[in-house]
């Protein structure tokens, strides 16, 4: 795993969690649709409890996976912060924190740091070269 991939793990996990949350919402909507009570409205299809159960079971599995990914993301954030804190230059540390922990854009970083973009990019590149992630990082996905 490269330094950049290691630093981007918290964001990668955040995006995976969000995708799974959207899937759970969809599965719950589908289960509701298949379990809707027959009322005054005319319904063309009768409720299908087996489909409803399948959707709910899948939603529960996805929620379990979301919890696991959230734990992995929290650990990845802590690991990333620890790795960044070992950089020898305070400006490098700040740039890396803003970029990888706080998710600021390059423009926002240059504004906050009060430096020109070329200096920010140069410090970022140097920081990436100095960082060495641990060799045995498991892939959470």
FILO-521315 format. One line per field, with one value per atom (N, C-alpha, C): x, y, z; residue number from 1; atom name. Coordinates in steps of 0.2 Angstrom, whole numbers. Each point is the difference from the previous one (the first is absolute). Last residue first. Layout:
BEGIN
xx (X / ...);
yy (Y / ...);
zz (Z / ...);
resi (NUM / ...);
name (CA / ...);
***
This chain:
BEGIN
xx (-61 / -6 / -1 / 18 / -6 / -6 / 27 / -4 / -7 / 24 / -5 / -5 / 27 / -7 / -5 / 26 / -5 / -7 / 21 / 0 / -6 / 2 / 1 / -1 / 6 / -6 / 3 / 13 / 0 / -5 / 9 / -5 / 1 / 12 / 2 / -4 / -6 / 6 / 3 / -19 / -2 / 6 / 3 / -3 / -1 / 7 / 6 / -3 / -16 / 4 / 6 / -13 / -4 / 4 / 9 / 1 / -4 / -1 / 7 / 0 / -20 / 1 / 7 / -5 / -4 / 1 / 10 / 4 / -4 / -9 / 6 / 3 / -19 / -2 / 7 / 2 / -2 / -1 / -5 / 5 / -2 / -13 / 3 / 6 / -16 / 7 / 3 / -23 / 1 / 7 / -5 / -3 / 1 / 6 / 5 / -3 / -13 / 6 / 5 / -20 / -2 / 7 / 1 / -1 / -1 / 2 / 6 / -1 / -18 / 2 / 7 / -9 / 0 / 2 / -3 / -3 / -1 / 9 / -5 / -4 / 18 / -4 / -6 / 17 / -2 / -5 / 9 / -2 / -3 / 8 / -5 / -3 / 19 / -6 / -6 / 21 / -3 / -6 / 11 / -2 / -4 / 11 / -6 / -3 / 21 / -5 / -7 / 19 / -2 / -5 / 9 / -4 / -2 / 15 / -7 / -5 / 21 / -1 / -7 / 10 / 4 / -1 / -17 / 3 / 5 / -16 / 7 / 4 / -25 / 4 / 7 / -14 / 1 / 4 / -7 / 5 / 2 / -18 / 7 / 5 / -22 / 3 / 6 / -10 / 2 / 3 / -10 / 7 / 3 / -22 / 5 / 7 / -18 / 1 / 5 / -6 / 3 / 2 / -14 / 7 / 4 / -23 / 3 / 7 / -11 / 1 / 3 / -7 / 6 / 2 / -20 / 6 / 6 / -19 / 1 / 5 / -6 / 4 / 1 / -13 / 7 / 4 / -23 / 3 / 7 / -12 / 1 / 3 / -7 / 6 / 2 / -20 / 5 / 7 / -19 / 1 / 5 / -7 / 4 / 1 / -12 / 7 / 4 / -23 / 3 / 7 / -13 / 1 / 4 / -7 / 5 / 2 / -19 / 6 / 6 / -21 / 2 / 6 / -8 / 2 / 2 / -10 / 7 / 3 / -22 / 5 / 7 / -18 / 1 / 5 / -7 / 4 / 2 / -15 / 7 / 4 / -23 / 4 / 7 / -18 / 5 / 4 / -25 / 6 / 4 / -16 / -1 / 7 / -9 / 5 / -1 / -12 / 0 / 4 / -16 / 7 / 0 / -17 / 0 / 8 / -10 / 3 / 0 / -6 / -6 / 3 / 15 / -4 / -6 / 22 / -5 / -5 / 26 / -6 / -5 / 27 / -6 / -6 / 23 / -4 / -6 / 16 / -2 / -4 / 10 / -5 / -3 / 16 / -6 / -5 / 22 / -4 / -6 / 14 / -3 / -4 / 11 / -5 / -3 / 19 / -5 / -7 / 20 / -2 / -6 / 11 / -3 / -4 / 15 / -6 / -5 / 21 / -4 / -7 / 17 / -2 / -5 / 12 / -5 / -4 / 18 / -6 / -5 / 20 / -3 / -6 / 14 / -3 / -4 / 13 / -6 / -3 / 19 / -5 / -6 / 19 / -3 / -5 / 12 / -4 / -4 / 16 / -6 / -5 / 21 / -5 / -6 / 17 / -2 / -5 / 11 / -5 / -3 / 17 / -6 / -5 / 21 / -4 / -6 / 19 / -7 / -4 / 23 / -3 / -7 / 12 / -1 / -3 / 6 / -6 / -1 / 19 / -6 / -6 / 21 / -1 / -7 / 2 / 4 / -2 / -1 / -4 / 5);
yy (-19 / -2 / -7 / 11 / -1 / -2 / -5 / 3 / -1 / 1 / -4 / 4 / 4 / 3 / -4 / -2 / -5 / 3 / 13 / -5 / -5 / 27 / -7 / -5 / 24 / -3 / -7 / 23 / -7 / -4 / 27 / -4 / -7 / 18 / -1 / -5 / 8 / -3 / -3 / 14 / -7 / -4 / 23 / -4 / -7 / 15 / -2 / -4 / 9 / -5 / -3 / 18 / -6 / -6 / 22 / -3 / -7 / 12 / -2 / -3 / 10 / -6 / -3 / 21 / -5 / -7 / 19 / -2 / -6 / 10 / -4 / -2 / 14 / -7 / -4 / 21 / -1 / -8 / 10 / -1 / -1 / 2 / 6 / 0 / -16 / 0 / 6 / -4 / -1 / 1 / 1 / 5 / 0 / -18 / 6 / 6 / -19 / -1 / 6 / -2 / 2 / -1 / -6 / 7 / 2 / -23 / 4 / 7 / -14 / 0 / 4 / -14 / 6 / 0 / -17 / -1 / 7 / -8 / 4 / 1 / -15 / -1 / 4 / 1 / -7 / -2 / 23 / -4 / -7 / 15 / 3 / -4 / -8 / 0 / 3 / 1 / -7 / 0 / 20 / -1 / -7 / 6 / 4 / -2 / -9 / -3 / 3 / 10 / -6 / -4 / 19 / 2 / -6 / -3 / 2 / 2 / -18 / 7 / 2 / -23 / 5 / 7 / -22 / 4 / 5 / -16 / -1 / 4 / 0 / 4 / -2 / -11 / 7 / 4 / -23 / 1 / 7 / -3 / -2 / 0 / 4 / 5 / -1 / -18 / 6 / 6 / -18 / -2 / 5 / 4 / 0 / -2 / -2 / 7 / 1 / -22 / 3 / 7 / -11 / -2 / 3 / 4 / 3 / -2 / -11 / 7 / 4 / -23 / 1 / 7 / -4 / -1 / 0 / 2 / 6 / -1 / -18 / 5 / 6 / -17 / -2 / 5 / 4 / 1 / -2 / -4 / 8 / 1 / -22 / 2 / 7 / -7 / -3 / 1 / 7 / 4 / -3 / -12 / 6 / 4 / -19 / -2 / 6 / 3 / -1 / -2 / 3 / 6 / -1 / -19 / 3 / 7 / -11 / -4 / 3 / 9 / 2 / -4 / -5 / 7 / 2 / -21 / 0 / 7 / -3 / -3 / 0 / 7 / 5 / -3 / -14 / 5 / 5 / -17 / -2 / 5 / 5 / 0 / -3 / 13 / -6 / 0 / 12 / 0 / -6 / 6 / -1 / 0 / 13 / -5 / -1 / 17 / -5 / -7 / 19 / -2 / -6 / 21 / -6 / -1 / 14 / 0 / -6 / 2 / 2 / 0 / -14 / 4 / 2 / -18 / 2 / 4 / 0 / -3 / 2 / -3 / 5 / -4 / -8 / -2 / 5 / 1 / -6 / -2 / 21 / 0 / -7 / 4 / 3 / -1 / -7 / -5 / 3 / 13 / -5 / -5 / 18 / 3 / -6 / -5 / 1 / 3 / -3 / -6 / 0 / 20 / -3 / -7 / 11 / 4 / -3 / -10 / -2 / 4 / 6 / -7 / -2 / 20 / 1 / -7 / -1 / 3 / 2 / -9 / -5 / 3 / 15 / -4 / -6 / 14 / 4 / -4 / -9 / 0 / 3 / 1 / -7 / 0 / 20 / -1 / -7 / 4 / 4 / 0 / -11 / -4 / 5 / 10 / -6 / -4 / 17 / 3 / -6 / -5 / 2 / 3 / -7 / -5 / 2 / 12 / 1 / -5 / 0 / 6 / 1 / -18 / -1 / 6 / 1 / -5 / -1 / 13 / 3 / -4 / -9 / 5 / 3 / -24 / 6 / 5 / -28 / 6 / 6);
zz (16 / -4 / -2 / 13 / 4 / -4 / -1 / -4 / 3 / 13 / -3 / -4 / 6 / 1 / -3 / 5 / 1 / 1 / -2 / -6 / 0 / 9 / 3 / -6 / -8 / 3 / 3 / -6 / -1 / 4 / -9 / 4 / -2 / -10 / 7 / 3 / -22 / 0 / 7 / -1 / -3 / 0 / 5 / 6 / -2 / -17 / 5 / 6 / -15 / -3 / 4 / 8 / 0 / -3 / -1 / 7 / 0 / -20 / 1 / 7 / -6 / -4 / 2 / 9 / 3 / -3 / -9 / 6 / 3 / -19 / -2 / 7 / 1 / -1 / -2 / 17 / -7 / -2 / 25 / -4 / -8 / 22 / -2 / -5 / 11 / 2 / -2 / -5 / 8 / 2 / -24 / 4 / 7 / -13 / -1 / 3 / 2 / 3 / -1 / -12 / 7 / 4 / -22 / 0 / 7 / -5 / 0 / 1 / 12 / -7 / 0 / 22 / -4 / -7 / 20 / -7 / -3 / 22 / 0 / -7 / 4 / 5 / 0 / -17 / 1 / 6 / -7 / -6 / 1 / 18 / -4 / -6 / 12 / 4 / -3 / -10 / -1 / 5 / 0 / -6 / -1 / 20 / -1 / -7 / 5 / 4 / -1 / -10 / -3 / 3 / 10 / -6 / -4 / 19 / 2 / -6 / -1 / -1 / 2 / 0 / 4 / -1 / 2 / -5 / 3 / 11 / 0 / -5 / 2 / 5 / 1 / -16 / -2 / 6 / 4 / -5 / -2 / 15 / 3 / -5 / -8 / 4 / 4 / -12 / -5 / 4 / 12 / -3 / -5 / 9 / 6 / -3 / -15 / 2 / 5 / -5 / -6 / 2 / 15 / 0 / -5 / -2 / 6 / 1 / -17 / -2 / 6 / 4 / -5 / -1 / 11 / 4 / -3 / -13 / 4 / 5 / -14 / -3 / 4 / 9 / 0 / -4 / 1 / 7 / 0 / -20 / 1 / 7 / -5 / -4 / 1 / 9 / 4 / -4 / -11 / 6 / 5 / -19 / -2 / 6 / 4 / -2 / -2 / 3 / 7 / -1 / -19 / 3 / 7 / -12 / -3 / 3 / 8 / 2 / -4 / -6 / 7 / 3 / -22 / 0 / 7 / -2 / -3 / 0 / 8 / 5 / -3 / -14 / 5 / 5 / -16 / -3 / 5 / 6 / -1 / -3 / 4 / 6 / -1 / -16 / -1 / 6 / -8 / 4 / -1 / -20 / 7 / 3 / -22 / 2 / 8 / -12 / -5 / 2 / 14 / -1 / -5 / 9 / -3 / -2 / 22 / -7 / -3 / 22 / -4 / -7 / 13 / 3 / -5 / 6 / -5 / 4 / 6 / 2 / -6 / -2 / 0 / 2 / -5 / 6 / 1 / -17 / -1 / 6 / -1 / -5 / -1 / 17 / 1 / -5 / -4 / 5 / 2 / -14 / -4 / 5 / 10 / -4 / -4 / 12 / 4 / -3 / -13 / 3 / 4 / -6 / -6 / 2 / 16 / -1 / -6 / 3 / 6 / -1 / -15 / -1 / 5 / 4 / -5 / -2 / 15 / 3 / -5 / -8 / 3 / 4 / -11 / -5 / 4 / 14 / -3 / -6 / 10 / 5 / -3 / -13 / 0 / 5 / -1 / -6 / 0 / 17 / 1 / -6 / -1 / 5 / 1 / -13 / -3 / 4 / 10 / -4 / -4 / 15 / 3 / -4 / -10 / 3 / 3 / -10 / -3 / 3 / 5 / 3 / -2 / -8 / 7 / 3 / -23 / 1 / 8 / -6 / -2 / 1 / 3 / 5 / -1 / -10 / -1 / 6 / -1 / 0 / 0);
resi (141 / 141 / 141 / 140 / 140 / 140 / 139 / 139 / 139 / 138 / 138 / 138 / 137 / 137 / 137 / 136 / 136 / 136 / 135 / 135 / 135 / 134 / 134 / 134 / 133 / 133 / 133 / 132 / 132 / 132 / 131 / 131 / 131 / 130 / 130 / 130 / 129 / 129 / 129 / 128 / 128 / 128 / 127 / 127 / 127 / 126 / 126 / 126 / 125 / 125 / 125 / 124 / 124 / 124 / 123 / 123 / 123 / 122 / 122 / 122 / 121 / 121 / 121 / 120 / 120 / 120 / 119 / 119 / 119 / 118 / 118 / 118 / 117 / 117 / 117 / 116 / 116 / 116 / 115 / 115 / 115 / 114 / 114 / 114 / 113 / 113 / 113 / 112 / 112 / 112 / 111 / 111 / 111 / 110 / 110 / 110 / 109 / 109 / 109 / 108 / 108 / 108 / 107 / 107 / 107 / 106 / 106 / 106 / 105 / 105 / 105 / 104 / 104 / 104 / 103 / 103 / 103 / 102 / 102 / 102 / 101 / 101 / 101 / 100 / 100 / 100 / 99 / 99 / 99 / 98 / 98 / 98 / 97 / 97 / 97 / 96 / 96 / 96 / 95 / 95 / 95 / 94 / 94 / 94 / 93 / 93 / 93 / 92 / 92 / 92 / 91 / 91 / 91 / 90 / 90 / 90 / 89 / 89 / 89 / 88 / 88 / 88 / 87 / 87 / 87 / 86 / 86 / 86 / 85 / 85 / 85 / 84 / 84 / 84 / 83 / 83 / 83 / 82 / 82 / 82 / 81 / 81 / 81 / 80 / 80 / 80 / 79 / 79 / 79 / 78 / 78 / 78 / 77 / 77 / 77 / 76 / 76 / 76 / 75 / 75 / 75 / 74 / 74 / 74 / 73 / 73 / 73 / 72 / 72 / 72 / 71 / 71 / 71 / 70 / 70 / 70 / 69 / 69 / 69 / 68 / 68 / 68 / 67 / 67 / 67 / 66 / 66 / 66 / 65 / 65 / 65 / 64 / 64 / 64 / 63 / 63 / 63 / 62 / 62 / 62 / 61 / 61 / 61 / 60 / 60 / 60 / 59 / 59 / 59 / 58 / 58 / 58 / 57 / 57 / 57 / 56 / 56 / 56 / 55 / 55 / 55 / 54 / 54 / 54 / 53 / 53 / 53 / 52 / 52 / 52 / 51 / 51 / 51 / 50 / 50 / 50 / 49 / 49 / 49 / 48 / 48 / 48 / 47 / 47 / 47 / 46 / 46 / 46 / 45 / 45 / 45 / 44 / 44 / 44 / 43 / 43 / 43 / 42 / 42 / 42 / 41 / 41 / 41 / 40 / 40 / 40 / 39 / 39 / 39 / 38 / 38 / 38 / 37 / 37 / 37 / 36 / 36 / 36 / 35 / 35 / 35 / 34 / 34 / 34 / 33 / 33 / 33 / 32 / 32 / 32 / 31 / 31 / 31 / 30 / 30 / 30 / 29 / 29 / 29 / 28 / 28 / 28 / 27 / 27 / 27 / 26 / 26 / 26 / 25 / 25 / 25 / 24 / 24 / 24 / 23 / 23 / 23 / 22 / 22 / 22 / 21 / 21 / 21 / 20 / 20 / 20 / 19 / 19 / 19 / 18 / 18 / 18 / 17 / 17 / 17 / 16 / 16 / 16 / 15 / 15 / 15 / 14 / 14 / 14 / 13 / 13 / 13 / 12 / 12 / 12 / 11 / 11 / 11 / 10 / 10 / 10 / 9 / 9 / 9 / 8 / 8 / 8 / 7 / 7 / 7 / 6 / 6 / 6 / 5 / 5 / 5 / 4 / 4 / 4 / 3 / 3 / 3 / 2 / 2 / 2 / 1 / 1 / 1);
name (N / CA / C / N / CA / C / N / CA / C / N / CA / C / N / CA / C / N / CA / C / N / CA / C / N / CA / C / N / CA / C / N / CA / C / N / CA / C / N / CA / C / N / CA / C / N / CA / C / N / CA / C / N / CA / C / N / CA / C / N / CA / C / N / CA / C / N / CA / C / N / CA / C / N / CA / C / N / CA / C / N / CA / C / N / CA / C / N / CA / C / N / CA / C / N / CA / C / N / CA / C / N / CA / C / N / CA / C / N / CA / C / N / CA / C / N / CA / C / N / CA / C / N / CA / C / N / CA / C / N / CA / C / N / CA / C / N / CA / C / N / CA / C / N / CA / C / N / CA / C / N / CA / C / N / CA / C / N / CA / C / N / CA / C / N / CA / C / N / CA / C / N / CA / C / N / CA / C / N / CA / C / N / CA / C / N / CA / C / N / CA / C / N / CA / C / N / CA / C / N / CA / C / N / CA / C / N / CA / C / N / CA / C / N / CA / C / N / CA / C / N / CA / C / N / CA / C / N / CA / C / N / CA / C / N / CA / C / N / CA / C / N / CA / C / N / CA / C / N / CA / C / N / CA / C / N / CA / C / N / CA / C / N / CA / C / N / CA / C / N / CA / C / N / CA / C / N / CA / C / N / CA / C / N / CA / C / N / CA / C / N / CA / C / N / CA / C / N / CA / C / N / CA / C / N / CA / C / N / CA / C / N / CA / C / N / CA / C / N / CA / C / N / CA / C / N / CA / C / N / CA / C / N / CA / C / N / CA / C / N / CA / C / N / CA / C / N / CA / C / N / CA / C / N / CA / C / N / CA / C / N / CA / C / N / CA / C / N / CA / C / N / CA / C / N / CA / C / N / CA / C / N / CA / C / N / CA / C / N / CA / C / N / CA / C / N / CA / C / N / CA / C / N / CA / C / N / CA / C / N / CA / C / N / CA / C / N / CA / C / N / CA / C / N / CA / C / N / CA / C / N / CA / C / N / CA / C / N / CA / C / N / CA / C / N / CA / C / N / CA / C / N / CA / C / N / CA / C / N / CA / C / N / CA / C / N / CA / C / N / CA / C / N / CA / C / N / CA / C / N / CA / C / N / CA / C / N / CA / C / N / CA / C);
***
